[in-house]
Amino acid sequence: MEQAREPEPDGDGGKPVVILRAAPHPNDRIFSAESLAALRDRFTVVEPTDEAELDAWLPRAFAIVGQPDLPRQRLRDAPRLRAVLNVEGNFYPNVDYQACFEQGVYVLGCGPAYAQAVAEYALGLALDLARGISREDRAFRAGNERYVAAGNVDAVLLRHADVGLVGFGNLGRALHPLLAPFHPTIRVYDPWLPDSVLRGYEVIPASLDETLSHSQFLFVLATVTEQSRHLLGPAQLDRIPAGGRLIVISRAPVVDFPALLERVAAGRFTAGIDVWPDEPVPADYPARTMEGLVLSAHRAGGIPAAFREIGDMVLDDLSLIAAGLPPARMQVAARELVERYRNRPVT
């Protein structure tokens, strides 16, 4: 095996050293040719091929783009480290976040890059559920199309509808202005935000029970923590009004999926689902053949425009930090929250 290359004291030409390990993304997915060239121009960019080479560069590292295993001892071996930039979208427990904060290391996430794409997709799922678009497309292709009123028996308007948002982070705040032209009544449940913040967005702060029981359209936008796992279980799902439309777009573990599918099968409500308990979804999973569902394979956020936004955000924030300024584009992980997340890698 080739011996790990010994890093130069401060990188080529004295430029700060950036360790680039963007997996699962290839570099050309998240960086345009121009932004990658700019990154290499402003920094000494190294791409360790194994753990030994990563360890060799850590003492000189200014930043790590990616999220390799970073226990406390490894972080101690990186005294110059100023930032860890997560480009996958989930904060995993393979980093000692408290050690990062103690060392003054920024922990940054790329979630904001996906928010607009996911929000637009969530709106698309809601409109599909409101008007049966994909359902009637399938019927037409099978020769069973229903014309005019016959195909609209269960159609509803999003305009002036009662809408509920479970969670009001990046996704909820990106979806909110997209809903505005429909003039809905929007209730929001988010225990991490004070009511005054929600009122500032001109939405109604509400309990979980109030949000569920008043929502003709319900968007699940929350992240997953120990407290939010199966937040929507059988009792909560039964609070959704009959004929409601449920959009699951953030994290599957927030919802009890067997209970959800049982209620869809019984005709209680319909659902548009982009995230699943197991991905890839097993071939015999009952949702594949169930009416009342719009199925999507975890594709709401992962579009080229969102990926390239990540690369631009990385370049901008690294440039700011190198200039002695705080990051402005990526999401700064909250010391009080980052270790609560229980997200899984997106395969």
MARRO-822078 format. One record per residue (C-alpha): residue in three letters; x, y, z. Coordinates in steps of 0.001 Angstrom, whole numbers, plus 500000, padded with zeros to 6 digits. Each point is the difference from the previous one (the first is absolute). Last residue first. Layout:
% MARRO-822078
ALAXYZ ...
END
This chain:
% MARRO-822078
THR471304505581500409 VAL499053502894502260 PRO501849499553503268 ARG497841499774503128 ASN498667502761502212 ARG499854499786503777 TYR500554503645500887 ARG500326500868503680 GLU503770500542499831 VAL499581503101497835 LEU497429501669502229 GLU501574501923502897 ARG503229500862498193 ALA497991501292497061 ALA501525499057496665 VAL500703503020497804 GLN497984499666496807 MET501989500867496900 ARG499908503456498428 ALA501466502656502272 PRO503079498554501676 PRO501635502291502558 LEU502893502279498988 GLY503744499607500541 ALA500857500061496298 ALA500486496214499965 ILE496511499702501523 LEU498509502098497196 SER501772498066497247 LEU498922496705501547 ASP496432501303500104 ASP499895501034496349 LEU501666496867498647 VAL497806497656502016 MET496845501882499015 ASP500941499829496315 GLY500568496255500270 ILE496674499498501752 GLU498149502068497394 ARG501323497598497381 PHE498168497140501726 ALA496766501981500264 ALA500012500948496303 PRO500798496421498990 ILE496997498524501857 GLY500110497980503207 GLY497291501707502022 ALA496737498245499235 ARG501490496746498728 HIS499400497593502853 ALA498322497430497707 SER496521501466499548 LEU496594498360500326 VAL496637501781499857 LEU497684497922502152 GLY496252499433500139 GLU500120496630498270 MET502455497418501285 THR502159497830497771 ARG503444501381500812 ALA498982500931503545 PRO499864496299500915 TYR503812499555499898 ASP500703496920497871 ALA502927501481498060 PRO501587501377503171 VAL500429503809500069 PRO503616500930499297 GLU499955501452502564 ASP498330498775503161 PRO497730502198502139 TRP499064502089496952 VAL500242503603498806 ASP498115501597497073 ILE496404499249500980 GLY496783501598498748 ALA497041498929502095 THR496251499423499851 PHE497595499950502927 ARG497651497658501862 GLY499568497655497021 ALA500647496787501944 ALA503173499375498003 VAL501162503508500855 ARG499365499314503661 GLU501972496742500018 LEU502795501644498031 LEU500454502685502654 ALA499873497527502889 PRO502637497791498345 PHE502039503170499306 ASP500137501436503516 VAL501188503472498997 VAL503002502036501196 PRO502167497047498967 ALA499460500906496309 ARG501850503310500042 SER499109503129497991 ILE497367499730497231 VAL496945498224501330 ILE496967501771498479 LEU496622499099501508 ARG496740500974498251 GLY496823499870502062 GLY496845498154498951 ALA499006499335503597 PRO501648502569502262 ILE503424499094501438 ARG499564499132503694 ASP500200496275499257 LEU503583500530498907 GLN500809501224503511 ALA498544496945501720 PRO501701497584497580 GLY503438501629500227 LEU501155503353498653 LEU502925500853502265 HIS501322496597499007 ARG503520501246500813 SER499629503674500962 GLN501401499785503536 GLU502961497760499133 THR500736502415497180 VAL498872500059496386 THR499657503214498002 ALA496586501499499466 LEU498351500911496689 VAL496834497882500040 PHE497518502013497931 LEU496287499679500825 PHE497298501119497557 GLN496404500024501265 SER501537500857503333 HIS497907500903503036 SER500388496809502057 LEU503700499639499330 THR501055503540500882 GLU497794500139503081 ASP501346496686501292 LEU503599501028499358 SER499457503248501834 ALA499631503169497998 PRO501816503173499019 ILE497940501665497247 VAL501995501308497053 GLU500813503615499218 TYR503753499382499734 GLY500544502210503055 ARG497274497972501694 LEU502304496999499760 VAL502866501846501682 SER497706501294502738 ASP498696496493500690 PRO503442498885501076 LEU501804497465497803 TRP501412496567500854 PRO496532498537500736 ASP498974500441496348 TYR496322499551499154 VAL498783502399497358 ARG496517500997498917 ILE499473501571496583 THR496677501410498794 PRO500360499974496239 HIS500327503027497696 PHE500912497933496908 PRO502625502571498946 ALA501713499537503421 LEU500693496282499658 LEU503302500500498202 PRO500978502593502606 HIS499671497401502819 LEU501761497134498247 ALA503507501432500475 ARG499357500786503660 GLY498591496541500597 LEU502934498302498322 ASN502755501929501797 GLY498346499644503392 PHE496284500219500704 GLY498971496524501089 VAL496637498273499668 LEU498268502373497601 GLY496206500052499848 VAL497820501450497260 ASP496324500934500168 ALA498977500812496435 HIS499301503500498654 ARG501366498974496584 LEU501309496425500079 LEU496832499005498199 VAL498369496590500187 ALA499377497062497661 ASP498158496943501387 VAL497353499722497276 ASN502307501436497370 GLY500363497226497433 ALA496273499749499303 ALA499676503785499909 VAL501894500415496713 TYR500939496678498390 ARG501079496778501662 GLU502877498109498399 ASN499994496207500150 GLY502071499189496909 ALA503016498900502078 ARG501960503107499020 PHE497041502148501060 ALA499746498242503385 ARG503710500521500665 ASP499687503708499160 GLU496914500156502211 ARG502007498820502982 SER502941502290499161 ILE497780503095500011 GLY497549499091502757 ARG499073503652500582 ALA500870500745503612 LEU502495497146500288 ASP501888501255496957 LEU499884503558501323 ALA501444498861503324 LEU502721497962498295 GLY501002503019497921 LEU500115502213503094 ALA502316497485501632 TYR502178500018496871 GLU500301503786500121 ALA500945499815503687 VAL502559497247499431 ALA501747501996497264 GLN499955503177502085 ALA501373498293503113 TYR502798497992498412 ALA502723502654500161 PRO498861501024503500 GLY500956496539501305 CYS503687500377499167 GLY501272499768503562 LEU502787501778501860 VAL501890499109503171 TYR502301502932500788 VAL503026499002502060 GLY500750502074503095 GLN501849497177501727 GLU497291499546502650 PHE497343500085497277 CYS501707497253498043 ALA500516497930503165 GLN496280500313500663 TYR499300498756496497 ASP501953496788500399 VAL499311498807496448 ASN498774496531498977 PRO496534500730501437 TYR498731501136496583 PHE498906503473498892 ASN497999499594496804 GLY500074501916496717 GLU502846498358498131 VAL502226503082499736 ASN500996500350503663 LEU502581502763500388 VAL502352499573502950 ALA501655503326500806 ARG502922501668501773 LEU502581497236500329 ARG503424501313500977 PRO500370497686503033 ALA499145496862497994 ASP501442497142502084 ARG497579500967502758 LEU497214499382497480 ARG501236496457499509 GLN500014499470503739 ARG496436501296500373 PRO498513497729497328 LEU499811501248496420 ASP498831497238497673 PRO499806501533496532 GLN497374502671499350 GLY500607501941496831 VAL501912503197499247 ILE502618500168502732 ALA501539503361500846 PHE503295501640501020 ALA501891496721500026 ARG503699500028500865 PRO499943497458502886 LEU497298498033498111 TRP502071499283496883 ALA501736496842501228 ASP496785498701501571 LEU498225500238496640 GLU502905498191498336 ALA499741497202502522 GLU496213499838499649 ASP500111499402496252 THR499837501829496661 PRO500543503454501425 GLU498770502781497690 VAL502054503139500525 VAL499013503562499085 THR502580502703500696 PHE497700502992500064 ARG499094503078497989 ASP500781498655496518 ARG498738496497500736 LEU496668501398501201 ALA499804502296496976 ALA500581497057497663 LEU497290498049501821 SER497636502962499662 GLU500666500371496276 ALA499739496308499130 SER496710499905501869 PHE500202498346503370 ILE497349497767501562 ARG499763497258497393 ASP503501500503498606 ASN501556499103503354 PRO498348496603500157 HIS497373499933502736 PRO499815497202502562 ALA502610501144500847 ALA501293503588500134 ARG503452499272501401 LEU501882503223499367 ILE502570500929502625 VAL500613503738499771 VAL503485501291500806 PRO500420503752500373 LYS502323501560497404 GLY503685500404500849 GLY501041499602496376 ASP498985496344499990 GLY498766498864503378 ASP500861501522503351 PRO502741497718501322 GLU500085497633496969 PRO498113496778500417 GLU501869496680499982 ARG498561497757497299 ALA498697496681501297 GLN502100497053498822 GLU498698498142496973 MET498724496521500841 
END
